[in-house]
């Protein structure tokens, strides 16, 4: 029997299989690339090789996102796993653990439906001139918001496994799809790839009973179309709670009105007769088309202004190091890649007037007349009394001085001193702050502060005022560690 192909003593002794299904819906456009380029775009999408058009979301991508989120939630950001971690229990051994177990969770590839293709352009901005850099323009394909990927998981319970811990680890990981913590694909920290799963379908096969085993053999590979959908994954799996959240982050959620107009260019109009420049619109998960403020545009503006603020306060080298530590280094030369710790979201511009075309002309400075061939028209998003933008920025593993820098960025956005989008020199892109909620999570506890516009002033809780001022003071101390001494005196130390 030692040479037998199968031995009961050496089998995995599976006693239960749990099938979980849910429809993952893109809330913002997502780019799941194939790692190649083609003649049309710089970054094409991954598709089903059988038909060459259906969106493909690989099980490996989903598994990586779930494992990373579960590790971060259980241990904190950038903390390594160990063999006793819930992520190892659910997804299998560490790479260098030769005696570890294989994954208890099987994740299938997902083929998308209800899809189309969006094309977005990206460009790097020179912080000094605020114009695009040479050789830094690229375009990429995106699956639009509303694209659906049917997910299917299979949790394998063996004899002797702690079923409650496995279910708790799985429920904790899947919850990340619905709290905004898990985003998928490229540039996911710049607003792409935000997802939501509206409900889950779960079926349990008890393989220790004859009925359960026969049911699994006959129906184990079939979709759960006859199973009722449950919104809460904890209820669906029959557990009481999730793993404690040990992540540390600072979240800034603010509501603004649009003071004037905003223009983030999306290329030419819909046809040759359209305006020369049109504000960026995107399909939403509900199928509507709305003007949006892209996360890439917001992040670029925040980075450029953050560099200007830090250069004003302190030493140039120290300022640049701080910006690269928060927003990631510029990819030039032999730079080690590092993901940005500042995460921004793409947001819709609600109740904007986006169907008005404005004609403009370039003036010859010598003659004072219009230049030839310099007449053009634009279709920006115009703000009204009820136009609203809701911005969200998160900073992972924040230091007090980094929070202080984000507060100064909020001030500049709030007062309209930091314009967004293009043509800031003619008054576009200025916002007016209405209210903001600041959340700091450390060691499983939340601290919240609120700021509300009150006429020409602000309403801030007295206790919050002192704490927020300490964050800004910490930034000054970090950038000017030797006080107001000159740089030459600093060097003498």
Helices and strands as residue ranges (DSSP letters): G 8-10, E 14-26, E 56-57, H 59-75, H 86-91, E 105-107, E 110-113, E 118-125, E 132-142, E 148-158, H 163-175, E 195-197, E 201-206, H 210-219, H 233-237, E 249-258, E 261-262, E 277-278, E 281-283, E 289-293, H 295-313, H 316-327, E 342-344, E 347-350, E 358-363, E 370-379, E 381-382, E 388-396, H 400-414, G 424-426, E 431-442, E 445-454, E 457-460, H 462-479, H 487-492
